[in-house]
Amino acid sequence: MRLVAKTDIGSQREENQDSYRAGRRSDDVVWGVVCDGMGGARGGRMASSLAAAVFERVVEAGVGRLEKGQHVRALLAGAIEQANRVVHEKGSETPELAGMGTTAVGVMVRGGVAEYTHVGDSRLYLYRNNHLYQLTKDHSMVQEMVDNGRITEEQAQNHPRKNLITRALGVEAEVEADFGEKEVTPHDILLLCSDGLTNCVTPEQIELILAKTPFFSTADALVRQALAGGGYDNITVLLIQIEPVEEKNG
C-alpha cells in the first residue's frame, strides 16, 4: 500500500489548524488520521495536534497485538476516546485554550478491509473505478437538515451554516464517534480530508484529478485545486492506495 499527504494553510487563514498522521507497517497494515481544529488563539492548532498524536500513539501501540482476522474497531474507539480525554483535559486546565476541539477521521487498512471512525465533518472517501464514494456522514447542522428533508444536498453545498458541526473531540468529557468498514480491492484509493478541500473542490473535480494524476502527485494536485477554488480554509488531504499483490512483491 502507498501513502501520500499534504496540508496547506490556505489563502485566507493566519495559521494552519489542521493536523495529520499516518503509518505503514511491515505487516502490511496502513493507518491514517486527519484532524481539523477549532478554537481561538492557538486552541485549534493545539487540539488537532494533540488528537493526531494520541491517535498515532494508541494505534501504533495496539496494532501489533491484534490477532489475524480480528476487527480493529475497539482499537480505533480507544484511540478516539483517549484523544478526546487528552484534548478536553488540556482545554480545561488552560484558560486560553478553553472550549477548543477538533474533528477527526481515522482509518486502518488490514487484510483487505478498511475500518474507520470519525467525529465532525472531516471525511473519508473511497475512489474506485473512476467513481468517488463518500463513506462518512458529516456531524453537522446542515447534514441534519438534509436528513430531515428541510434542504436538499444541492442547497447544503452553499448553506451559510455549513461549517457548524454537532460533534467534536475535546469539547466535552465524552464524545460519540461513528464507525464503519469497507472491503478494499487493488487500485482503490482512500481519501481522508478536512473540509478545506470539500468546500472548494467538487466530487467531480476530485474524480478527474485522481483519474489523471500519478498517485504520488495527487495530494499536491488536490490542494492546488482547493486553492484555485478559493482556499477559504486550511486544506489537508491524505491518500492511501491499495496495491495489487504483484506490485507489492515485485
C-alpha positions in Angstrom: 0.0 0.0 0.0 1.1 3.5 -0.7 0.7 6.8 1.2 0.8 10.4 0.2 -0.4 13.5 2.1 -0.2 17.3 2.1 -1.5 20.1 4.3 -1.7 23.8 3.4 -2.7 26.9 5.4 -5.0 28.1 2.5 -5.2 31.6 1.2 -7.3 33.3 4.0 -6.1 31.9 7.3 -3.4 33.1 9.7 -2.4 29.7 10.8 -2.9 26.1 9.9 -5.1 24.3 12.5 -5.2 21.0 10.6 -3.0 18.0 11.6 -2.5 14.6 10.1 -0.5 11.4 11.0 -0.1 8.2 9.1 1.9 5.0 9.2 2.7 2.0 7.1 3.9 -1.1 8.9 5.9 -4.1 7.8 2.9 -6.4 8.4 1.0 -4.7 5.5 -1.1 -2.5 7.8 -1.6 1.1 6.9 -3.4 3.7 9.0 -4.0 7.4 8.9 -5.9 10.2 10.6 -6.8 13.8 9.7 -7.9 16.4 12.3 -9.3 19.9 11.8 -9.0 22.0 14.9 -11.2 24.8 16.2 -10.8 27.4 19.0 -9.5 30.9 19.5 -5.8 31.9 19.9 -3.8 28.7 19.4 -6.6 26.4 20.6 -7.5 24.8 17.3 -3.9 24.0 16.3 -3.2 22.6 19.8 -6.4 20.4 19.7 -5.8 18.9 16.3 -2.1 18.3 17.0 -2.8 16.6 20.3 -5.6 14.5 18.9 -3.5 13.3 16.0 -0.5 12.5 18.2 -2.6 10.5 20.7 -4.3 8.6 17.8 -0.9 7.7 16.5 0.4 6.5 19.9 -2.6 4.4 20.7 -2.8 2.8 17.2 0.9 2.0 17.0 0.9 0.5 20.5 -2.1 -1.7 19.8 -2.0 -2.8 16.2 0.9 -5.2 16.8 -1.2 -7.1 19.4 -4.2 -7.7 17.1 -4.7 -11.3 16.1 -5.2 -12.3 12.5 -8.8 -11.6 11.4 -9.6 -9.6 14.5 -11.5 -6.4 13.9 -9.9 -3.2 14.8 -12.9 -1.2 15.9 -12.0 -1.5 19.6 -8.6 -0.1 18.9 -10.0 2.8 16.9 -12.5 3.5 19.6 -9.8 3.6 22.2 -7.8 6.0 20.1 -10.7 8.4 19.8 -11.6 8.1 23.5 -8.1 8.8 24.6 -7.6 11.7 22.1 -10.9 13.2 23.4 -9.8 12.9 27.0 -6.4 14.5 26.4 -7.8 17.4 24.4 -10.6 18.0 26.9 -8.2 18.0 29.9 -5.8 20.3 28.2 -8.6 22.8 27.4 -10.0 22.5 30.9 -6.7 23.3 32.7 -5.6 26.1 30.3 -7.8 29.2 30.3 -6.7 30.5 26.9 -7.5 27.1 25.4 -11.0 26.7 26.9 -13.5 25.2 24.5 -11.0 24.1 22.0 -11.9 21.0 19.9 -11.2 19.2 16.7 -12.7 16.9 14.1 -11.1 13.5 13.5 -11.3 11.0 10.7 -9.2 7.9 11.0 -8.8 4.6 9.1 -6.8 1.4 9.3 -6.4 -0.9 6.3 -5.7 -4.5 7.2 -6.4 -7.8 5.5 -8.3 -6.3 2.6 -10.6 -4.3 4.9 -10.6 -0.6 5.7 -12.1 0.1 9.2 -12.7 3.7 10.0 -14.0 6.2 12.6 -14.9 9.8 12.5 -16.2 12.8 14.6 -17.2 16.1 12.9 -17.1 17.0 9.3 -13.7 15.7 8.1 -14.4 13.0 5.6 -13.3 9.6 4.2 -13.9 8.8 0.6 -13.3 5.7 -1.5 -12.2 6.1 -5.1 -12.9 3.0 -7.2 -13.2 2.5 -10.9 -13.2 6.3 -11.6 -16.0 7.0 -9.1 -15.8 8.7 -5.7 -17.9 7.4 -2.8 -18.3 9.2 0.5 -18.0 6.7 3.3 -18.6 9.1 6.3 -21.6 11.3 7.0 -20.9 14.8 8.4 -21.8 15.5 12.0 -23.1 19.0 11.2 -26.2 21.1 11.4 -26.6 21.2 7.7 -26.3 17.4 7.3 -29.1 17.1 9.9 -31.2 19.5 7.8 -30.6 17.3 4.8 -31.5 14.2 6.7 -34.7 15.8 8.0 -35.7 16.8 4.4 -35.5 20.6 5.2 -33.0 21.2 2.5 -31.5 19.3 -0.5 -28.0 18.1 -0.9 -27.5 20.8 -3.6 -28.7 23.5 -1.1 -26.4 22.2 1.5 -23.3 22.8 -0.6 -23.6 26.6 -0.2 -25.6 26.9 3.0 -24.4 29.7 5.3 -24.3 27.4 8.4 -22.4 24.7 6.6 -19.4 24.8 8.9 -21.3 24.4 12.2 -20.6 20.9 13.5 -22.6 19.0 16.0 -19.8 16.7 17.4 -16.1 17.4 18.1 -13.3 15.8 20.0 -12.3 17.6 23.2 -15.3 19.9 23.8 -16.9 17.6 26.3 -15.6 14.9 28.6 -17.1 12.2 26.4 -17.7 12.0 22.7 -19.7 9.8 20.4 -17.9 8.6 17.3 -19.2 6.8 14.2 -17.6 3.6 12.9 -17.7 1.7 9.6 -15.8 -0.8 7.5 -15.4 -1.4 3.8 -13.7 -4.1 1.8 -11.0 -2.7 -0.5 -9.5 -4.1 -3.7 -6.4 -3.4 -5.7 -6.1 0.1 -7.2 -8.7 1.5 -4.7 -7.8 4.9 -3.2 -8.9 6.0 0.2 -9.0 9.8 0.7 -9.1 11.4 4.1 -9.6 15.2 4.1 -10.6 18.3 6.1 -13.4 20.4 4.8 -10.9 22.9 3.4 -10.9 20.5 0.4 -14.5 19.6 0.1 -15.7 23.2 0.5 -13.7 24.3 -2.6 -13.5 21.2 -4.8 -16.4 19.2 -6.1 -16.6 15.4 -6.2 -16.4 15.5 -9.9 -13.2 17.5 -9.8 -11.7 15.1 -7.3 -12.6 12.2 -9.6 -10.9 13.9 -12.5 -7.8 14.6 -10.6 -7.5 11.1 -9.2 -8.1 9.6 -12.7 -5.5 11.8 -14.4 -2.8 12.2 -11.8 0.1 9.8 -10.8 -0.6 8.7 -7.3 2.3 10.4 -5.6 1.3 13.8 -7.2 -2.4 13.5 -6.1 -2.1 15.3 -2.8 -0.4 18.3 -4.4 -2.9 18.4 -7.2 -5.9 18.3 -4.8 -4.5 21.1 -2.7 -3.8 23.2 -5.8 -7.4 22.8 -6.9 -8.7 23.8 -3.5 -6.6 26.9 -3.6 -7.8 27.7 -7.1 -11.4 27.3 -5.8 -10.8 30.0 -3.1 -8.7 28.3 -0.4 -11.0 29.7 2.3 -9.8 27.3 5.0 -6.8 25.1 5.9 -6.6 22.2 3.5 -5.4 18.7 4.4 -5.5 15.5 2.3 -4.2 12.1 3.0 -4.4 9.3 0.4 -3.9 5.5 0.7 -3.7 3.4 -2.4 -4.3 -0.4 -2.3 -1.7 -2.1 -4.5 -2.0 -5.4 -6.4 -0.1 -8.3 -4.9 2.3 -8.4 -7.9 3.2 -4.8 -7.4 3.8 -5.2 -3.7 6.1 -8.2 -4.3 7.7 -7.0 -7.4 
